[in-house]
Amino acid sequence: MQIKEFLKLSVGKWFAQRTSYHLQEEKADNSKSEMTIELLAPDAPELIQLCQQNQSDPKFTLATKTSWDNSVDWGKTKQTGATTIILLPDAENQQIGKLITGEQKSGQYHLGEDEALTLIVEEGDNYFTERIWFASENLRLRTTLVKNNHSFTMTAFYSEIRRVV
């Protein structure tokens, strides 16, 4: 699978369930949310702005916008938001490249032969890695690891089921 195919397969509305473990506090948490993932066109304002801030040409990028709303999680404080992720593929191998987030963080991405996308962001003593793969066309899985000051502080597992209307 090519990176463009992976991103196209991610587009849609998803019901997400997350289990996270905060290792230092020895605390587990579960949550649910609705997610919408969309591809951004090269002329999308948020893409142009991020590209200008990072001296990148939008024509050579792949970008997604992910929005979430946890209103479906009864009893939890409502949280909504959105983030933009830009992938700048390597000129010789589009399966790897640079990653830029809407929060002005940068890192790398790699789509492996196992068709799992790995995103890595390192900033000082902070390290974030996320691995995303499809169990089927309508079931997406994710794991996240967060490391601060050289020790892991959080891990999470997500299952995301595509909303088929």
Backbone as a ProteinNet text record, in pm:
[ID]
protein_1_A
[PRIMARY]
MQIKEFLKLSVGKWFAQRTSYHLQEEKADNSKSEMTIELLAPDAPELIQLCQQNQSDPKFTLATKTSWDNSVDWGKTKQTGATTIILLPDAENQQIGKLITGEQKSGQYHLGEDEALTLIVEEGDNYFTERIWFASENLRLRTTLVKNNHSFTMTAFYSEIRRVV
[TERTIARY]
84.9	0	89.8	50.4	122.5	64.3	140.8	97.3	-32.3	-48.3	-172.4	-293	-276.4	-385.4	-420.9	-318.1	-341	-423.6	-385.7	-459.1	-601.6	-619.9	-755.4	-842.4	-782.4	-856.2	-895.6	-819.7	-847.9	-962.2	-993.3	-1097.3	-1233	-1307	-1442.3	-1475.6	-1590.9	-1637.1	-1612.7	-1556.3	-1516.8	-1570.6	-1604.5	-1634.3	-1508.7	-1449.2	-1321.3	-1338	-1271.6	-1262.7	-1115.3	-1083.5	-943.7	-928.6	-824.3	-781.4	-641.1	-621.4	-488.5	-439.9	-309.4	-245.2	-144.3	-164	-70.5	22.8	141.4	230.3	279.3	313.5	364.9	257.8	133.9	24.2	-39.4	2.5	-55.7	-207.9	-251.7	-394.2	-433	-547.2	-601	-724.6	-751.5	-867.8	-924.1	-1054.9	-1122.3	-1204.6	-1212	-1295.1	-1344.3	-1446.4	-1506.4	-1518.3	-1514.4	-1533.8	-1576.8	-1626.9	-1655.6	-1540.4	-1486.5	-1376.1	-1414.8	-1370.5	-1386.5	-1249.5	-1210	-1081.3	-1109.2	-1046.7	-1063.3	-927.7	-915.4	-795.4	-806.4	-695.3	-694	-638.1	-704.7	-657.5	-536.4	-449.7	-331.4	-363.7	-487.9	-523.6	-602	-608.1	-677.2	-602.6	-672.9	-607	-514.8	-557.7	-472.5	-346.6	-356.8	-239.7	-143.3	-194.9	-109.5	-37.4	-109.9	-48.6	64	39.1	143.3	262.3	236.4	345.7	429.3	364.5	438.6	525.5	471.2	546.5	665	659.1	765	840.3	828.2	896.5	878.9	753.7	721.5	622.1	627.2	535.5	414	292.3	172.5	151.1	205	187.6	254.8	356.2	431.6	398.7	285.1	247.7	122	102.8	-21.7	-69.4	-196.2	-242.3	-380.1	-399.1	-529.4	-568.1	-697.2	-751.3	-836.6	-808.2	-883.6	-958.2	-1089.7	-1174.1	-1229.7	-1249.6	-1304.1	-1404.6	-1493.7	-1598.5	-1631.3	-1608.4	-1633.4	-1771.4	-1864.5	-2000.2	-2066.5	-2022.8	-2082.2	-2039.5	-1940.6	-1887.7	-1962.8	-2070.2	-2157.4	-2078.7	-2103.8	-2041.6	-1904.1	-1850.7	-1718.1	-1734	-1635.9	-1634.5	-1621.8	-1706.1	-1705.8	-1573.7	-1518	-1396.9	-1416.9	-1389.9	-1391.7	-1263.1	-1223.6	-1103.6	-1072.1	-963.7	-918.5	-768.5	-705.8	-563.6	-535.5	-434.4	-391.2	-255.6	-239.1	-110.4	-69.5	52.1	107.2	221.2	219	328.2	401.5	532.4	619	700.5	652.8	720.6	863.1	949.2	1084.9	1076.8	1162.9	1158.8	1180.5	1259.4	1290.4	1206.4	1147.7	1067.4	952.9	832.4	719.1	667.5	718.7	675.9	737	835.3	898	900.8	914.5	923.7	908.1	891.7	879.2	732.1	708.2	574.8	569.1	462.2	440	297.8	281.2	147.5	98.6	-30.5	-90.1	-45.2	14.8	67.2	213.4	259.5	396.6	501.4	466.9	563.9	602.3	725.7	769	833.4	835.8	892.7	904.7	891.5	902.5	784.5	759.4	661.4	725.9	670.9	718.3	600.8	571.4	470.4	545.9	535.7	612.6	553.6	630.6	584.8	463.7	445.1	328.4	205.2	216.4	109	65.3	156.1	130.9	205.9	137.2	196.2	248.1	375.3	435.7	468	420.3	447.1	534.4	642.8	733.8	759.6	740.2	771.2	861.8	977.8	1070.3	1095.6	1087	1109.2	1178.6	1308.5	1382.4	1377.7	1331.3	1319.9	1186.5	1103.3	971.7	974.2	911.9	908.3	766.3	712.3	576.9	583.2	528.2	519.3	379	327.3	195	205.2	143.7	142.1	-3.8	-36.3	-174.1	-179.3	-277.6	-293.2	-440.3	-472.5	-608.8	-618.7	-711	-741.4	-833.5	-915.5	-1000.1	-1031.1	-1103.4	-1132.9	-1206	-1286.4	-1367.5	-1325.1	-1207.9	-1154.8	-1009.5	-985.7	-851.7	-804.9	-679.2	-622.2	-503.2	-482.2	-370.4	-311	-182	-115	-33.3	-22.2	53.5	145.1	267.1	361.6	413.1	417.5	471.4	582.7	695.5	810.3	851.4	869.1	919	1040.6	1143.7	1265.2	1315.7	1317.6	1376.8	1299.5	1175.9	1095.9	954.8	895.9	761.5	662.4	571.4	472.6	329.8	305.5	169.2	172	75.9	55.3	-95.2	-135.1	-278.2	-301	-419.2	-463.9	-599.7	-617.3	-742.1	-796.4	-927.3	-994.2	-1094	-1092.5	-1175.1	-1258.1	-1389.4	-1482.5	-1545.2	-1533.1	-1588.1	-1740.6	-1794.8	-1939.9	-1983.2	-2064.3	-2113.2	-2258.5	-2286.1	-2421.5	-2490.2
-117.7	0	124.4	222.5	349.6	445.7	546.9	641	712.4	747.9	813.7	723	593.6	497.8	486.5	483.1	472.3	590.6	710.8	829.8	830	789.2	783	683.2	571.9	471.6	524.7	619.3	677.5	777.9	831.8	934.6	877.6	955.3	915.2	950.8	901.8	921.4	791.3	804.4	689	700.1	584.9	575.9	519.2	593.6	553.6	519.5	413.4	377.2	374.2	433.7	442.3	390.3	314.2	276.5	332.2	413.2	471.2	439.8	431.7	404.2	514.9	583.2	687	619.3	588.9	500	558.6	686.4	745.1	752	779.9	786.5	650.1	549.7	415.8	424.2	493.6	519.4	478.1	411.8	373.8	458	480.2	559.1	501.3	508.3	465.4	581.6	595.8	702.5	662.9	736.5	714.9	849.4	848.8	974.2	945.1	1048.5	1047.3	1121	1065.7	1127.8	1142.4	1251.5	1270.7	1301	1225.7	1246.7	1285.7	1394.2	1439.8	1473.8	1453.4	1494.9	1643.2	1714	1856.1	1875.8	1959.6	1995.1	2087.4	2092.4	2179.3	2327.2	2368.2	2509	2534	2435.1	2452.9	2556.8	2654.7	2762.8	2714.1	2613.7	2566.5	2498.8	2431.9	2369.3	2475.6	2574.9	2682.7	2753.4	2782.4	2852.1	2769.9	2641.1	2556.3	2541.3	2529.8	2517.8	2645.2	2760.5	2887.3	2897.3	2856	2862.1	2766.5	2662.9	2561.8	2557.7	2662.9	2674.2	2548.6	2505.5	2387.1	2424.9	2352.1	2376	2284.3	2340.3	2257	2155.3	2181.8	2089	1954.6	1953.7	1831	1766.8	1803.7	1750.9	1665.3	1587.1	1513.9	1561.1	1594.7	1649.6	1598.2	1579.4	1540.6	1634.4	1646.4	1718.5	1618.7	1604	1513.7	1595.8	1576.8	1643.9	1538.2	1574.7	1479.1	1545.7	1462.6	1507.5	1389.1	1404.7	1292.7	1298.9	1372.7	1383.2	1246.7	1147.8	1014	942.2	996.6	933.1	986.3	917.3	960	978.1	1089.7	1114.4	1177.8	1201	1263	1409.6	1490.4	1630.6	1638.3	1720.5	1730.4	1789.4	1725.8	1774.5	1765.9	1875.9	1877.1	1943.4	1913.9	1976.3	1924.5	1974.9	1932.6	1954.6	1875.4	1893.6	1862.9	1926.6	1905.6	1836.7	1737.8	1669.8	1677.6	1724.2	1735.2	1635.3	1559.5	1468.2	1523.1	1532.2	1577.3	1457	1384.2	1261.9	1287.3	1190.1	1191.8	1185.6	1258.1	1265.4	1128.9	1042.2	913	797.6	814.7	708.3	772.3	771.5	839.1	768	650.1	577.3	635.1	723.3	789	939	1015	1158.9	1235.3	1365.1	1456.9	1472.2	1498.2	1517	1654	1728.7	1857.3	1855	1896	1900.2	2044.1	2058.8	2190.3	2259	2183.9	2240.5	2281.7	2292.6	2333.6	2235.9	2108.7	2006.1	1933.9	1888.3	1817.7	1685.4	1596.2	1464.9	1390.9	1258	1174.5	1078.2	1029	922	811.6	691.8	576.2	480.7	446.1	344.1	216.3	119.3	-3.7	-102.6	-206.6	-313.1	-385.3	-375.7	-436.1	-346.1	-235.8	-139	-66.8	-53.7	24.2	156.3	264.1	397.5	432.7	469.3	510.6	658.9	733	876.3	896.6	973.1	997.6	1147.1	1200.2	1340.2	1342.5	1406.4	1423.4	1571.6	1616.2	1756.6	1764	1789.2	1791.3	1655.1	1652.5	1526.7	1456.3	1509.8	1451.8	1370.9	1254.6	1162.3	1108.1	1110.9	1062.3	973.7	855.4	769.3	709.7	705.2	648	553	438.2	337.2	312.5	322	311.3	203.7	114.9	13.4	-25.8	-93.1	-137.3	-287.8	-329.9	-472	-513.7	-419.1	-436.3	-296.1	-287.9	-157.7	-64.2	-121.6	-41.1	-50.2	-106.6	-116.3	-71.8	41	99.1	87.6	52.4	36.3	129.9	177	268.1	236.7	253.9	252.6	380.1	429.3	551.4	528.4	579.2	579.6	721.4	767.1	899.1	880.5	944.5	937	1079.6	1105.8	1235	1209.6	1289.4	1276.4	1132.8	1067.6	935.1	820	843.4	731.5	741.5	627	625.4	675.1	762.1	818.8	780	744.6	712.4	618	528.3	440.8	430.7	413.1	404.6	310.3	250.9	166.8	218.7	232.6	281.1	177.8	159	87.3	185.2	195	292.6	219.5	232.9	164.3	267.7	243.3	337.3	340.6	462.2	480.8	462.1	362.8	337	382	482.3	539	497.4
0	0	0	-76.7	-82.7	21.7	59.8	162.7	122.4	-3.8	-48	-26.9	-57.2	-37.2	110.3	194.7	338.8	388.4	346.7	389.8	335.7	210.5	153.8	229.4	270.2	346.3	484.4	537.2	669	666.6	550.2	538.9	578.7	657.4	694.3	837	881	1018.4	1094	1213.4	1292.1	1434.8	1493.6	1636	1700.1	1792.9	1851.8	1999.7	2041.1	2182.1	2218.8	2334.8	2376.1	2518.5	2538.5	2672.3	2688.1	2791.7	2812.5	2953.1	2965.6	3093.7	3120.3	3231.5	3274.5	3374.7	3329.5	3402.9	3534.6	3538.5	3662.2	3770.3	3729.7	3826.6	3850.6	3773.7	3779.7	3767	3663.1	3642.1	3500.4	3489.8	3359.2	3331	3202.3	3162.9	3033.7	3020.7	2898.4	2846.8	2716.7	2660.9	2522.5	2478.9	2347.1	2278.8	2147.7	2074.2	1931.1	1868.8	1725.8	1658.9	1553.6	1479.9	1334.2	1274.6	1130.8	1073.4	972.3	906.5	762.3	718.8	580.7	520.8	389.5	317.6	288.6	298.1	265.4	125.3	49.4	-84.8	-71.4	-172.8	-167.1	-146	-175.4	-156.6	-27.2	62.9	191	275	331.6	406.6	518.3	597.2	706.7	653.9	540.4	479.6	428.2	358.8	306.4	420.5	529	642.9	705	730.1	788.3	694.9	566	469.2	465.6	470.6	471.9	596.7	710.9	836.2	836	754	750.9	618.6	538.2	409.3	323.9	309.4	229.8	120.9	10.6	-100.2	-85.5	-71.6	-54.5	-166.7	-285.7	-398.4	-373.2	-285.4	-262	-128.1	-70.8	59.4	50.6	153.9	177.2	313.8	326.6	454.1	490.6	621.5	674.4	787.4	806	921	997.4	1126.5	1212.1	1316	1321.8	1420.8	1514.6	1641.9	1736.8	1829.8	1881.8	1973.1	2062.9	2192.6	2283.2	2348.1	2288	2343	2360.2	2283.3	2293.4	2421.1	2492.2	2613.1	2734.6	2771	2879.6	3009.5	3076.5	3205.9	3199.8	3082.8	3070.1	3032.7	3069.7	3030	2878.5	2816.9	2670.4	2620.9	2520.2	2455.1	2304.7	2237.7	2091.7	2045.7	1924.8	1871.4	1732.9	1680.4	1547.7	1538.4	1456	1429.7	1283	1231.9	1094.1	1096.7	1011.8	997.7	851.7	830.5	695.4	681.7	573.9	542	421.1	433.2	324.1	279.5	178.3	135.7	86.4	112.6	60.4	-92.3	-159.8	-306.4	-372.2	-308.8	-369.1	-315.9	-197.3	-137.3	-59.6	-117.7	-55	69.7	98.8	218	345.3	330.4	445	419.1	525.3	506.1	635.5	620.3	732.4	770.1	896.4	951.3	1017.7	992.4	1058.9	1113.1	1239	1298.2	1307.5	1324.7	1342	1469.2	1560.4	1685.2	1669.8	1545.4	1514.4	1567.6	1569.8	1605.9	1477.7	1472.1	1352	1390.4	1294	1316.1	1185.2	1192.7	1073.8	1067.7	946.8	930.3	848.3	864	789	770	645.3	616.3	583.9	674	661.2	562.6	534.9	445.8	503.4	636	700.8	692.2	617	593.3	720.4	816.6	938	925.9	957.1	952.2	1090.9	1099.4	1225.3	1217.8	1317.7	1329.7	1452.5	1438	1549.9	1560.1	1681	1708.9	1831.3	1818	1929.6	1947.4	2072.2	2103.2	2238.4	2238.1	2364	2429.9	2555.5	2629.4	2606.7	2519.2	2493.1	2363.8	2369	2255.7	2243.9	2123.1	2096.4	1973.3	1983.1	1865.5	1858.1	1737.6	1715.2	1597.2	1611.1	1505.1	1469.3	1340.1	1292.6	1183.9	1192.1	1089.1	1077.2	969	942.5	962.2	1049.4	1063.2	949	903.6	785.5	733.7	624.3	564.3	660.7	750.8	841.8	987.9	1014.3	1150.4	1149.9	1214.7	1222.7	1367.2	1386.6	1520.1	1535.6	1660.1	1687.6	1824.3	1835	1964.9	1975.9	2097.4	2123.3	2242.4	2232.5	2343.8	2361.7	2486.8	2518.1	2620	2591.6	2681.1	2717.1	2846.4	2894.5	2982	2964.7	3045.7	3050.4	2937.5	2918.5	2982.1	3027.1	3076.4	3019.1	2992.6	2936.8	3041.1	2998.3	3089.7	3053.3	2928	2886.5	2767.8	2766.4	2652.2	2629.4	2505.6	2474.9	2357.8	2358.1	2247.8	2202.7	2072.1	2013.6	1916.5	1918.3	1809.9	1750	1618.9	1548.3	1442.9	1456.8	1367.3	1274.9	1145.5	1047.5	1057.5	1056.1	1051.3	906.6	881.9	747	743.5	660.8	655.9	528.9
[MASK]
+++++++++++++++++++++++++++++++++++++++++++++++++++++++++++++++++++++++++++++++++++++++++++++++++++++++++++++++++++++++++++++++++++++++++++++++++++++++++++++++++++++

